[in-house]
Amino acid sequence: MKTLGDLIAEGVSGRRVLVRADLNVPLDGSRITDDGRVRASVPTIKALVDAGARVLVAAHLGRPKGEPDPQFSLAPVAARLGELLGQTVEIGTETAGDGTVVLLENIRFDARETSKDAAEREALADELAAKADAFVSDGFGVVHRKQASVYDVAKKLPHYAGGLVLAEVEVLRKLTDDTRRPYVVVLGGAKVSDKLGVIENLLTKVDRLLVGGGMAYTFLKAQGHEVGKSLLQEDQIDKVKGFLAEAEKRGVELLLPVDFLAATGFSADADHTVVAFDEIPADRECLDIGPASRELFASKLADAKTVFWNGPMGVFEFEKFSGGTRAVAEALIASEAFTVVGGGDSAAAVRSLGLPEDGFSHISTGGGASLEYLEGKELPGVSVLEED
């Protein structure tokens, strides 16, 4: 796999370089609420700018359904990227002079980007390739997608892995091929169904699996406990029973919370009480793990040598119900383990709770891509970079 370093060594002054970045940031109107992905894209773009390249950046934002939609414009991202680079970043269709950067408008405004028809994707890839002399893949958050600006264009141009993609793949290989033990995985978030494959695969690799967040209630229900009005996926109970049996068979320590904050409703100021896992009231909705669970999870992370964490422990966006997520994050920061935060809501929680990002070994920019890699799936946007 050729790298950004190889491209720069070949010489890029005056050459047109197309960079696929992941700039899919959360917005409140036109205000970026978490610029982590924009900041992560800067090193690769800046290295090319400093080497004199004419840089064209392709990226997406949200799901605009294949047609222009002002609410998904990348204009706020262009402004923030320009601030970070210390130069103006225009939105346009062509690269400009040497050492300049132009950001294409949301690539998903074109339905061909995500088309399942290879010929349609290839037609868009041809148009993109005509604008550049080389392609750098640096949007790790999209490498699990076979899309025109991720996969197809790499087949049409000399292609190179950007620094972010290289760093992410190196980290994930440490989680799968070169893992120091005990290896502990913490999974949270809303739905078990989002993580079926990764749980199944991880049960063959980990020493401990800690389950919190909305997922935990389906596990508790599978054990025969009532969960009140808490989030529950009834259709996944049999699958979860299989996970519990497989963990026991393999000697994997699978831990669930032992207490919760049971609230009167889903709101930031809802009244709540601490209840044991087997005493959840029928009229209450649990929105976070409780104090005993926080201590339990922290103790199970204390001796870990490798930790992967994906998914919050509760509704961290509500201050009252952010304590469980904070406790897990702080346990990772205090740990001497190799700690990886698996992107998505977990990474957003670290930043929104004001925790130091350098307290973790790595914060991934690609939640879905990370999970699919750990699930054992091939990432098309990485495999294509390995082709000559």
Buried (B, 14 or more C-beta within 10 A) or exposed (E): BBBBEEBBEEEBEEBBBBBBBBBBBBBEEEEBEBBBBBBBBBBBBBBBBEBBBBBBBBBBBBEBEBEEBEEBBBBBBBBBBBEBBEEBBEBEEEBBEBBBBBBBBBBBBBBBBBBEEEEBBBBBBEBBBEBBBBBBBBBBBBBBBBBBBBBBBBEBBBBBBBBBBBBBBEBBEBBBEEBEEBBBBBBBBBBBEBBBBBBBBBBEBBBBBBBBBBBBBBBBBBEEBBBBBBBBBEEBBEBBBBBBEBBEEEEBBBBBBBBBBBBBEEBEEBEBEEBBBEEBBEEBBBBBBBBBBBBBBBEBBBEBBBBBBBBBBBBBBBEBBBBBBBBBBBBBBEBEBBBBBBBBBBBBBBBBBEBEEEBBBBBBBBBBBBBBBBBBBEBBBBBBBEEE
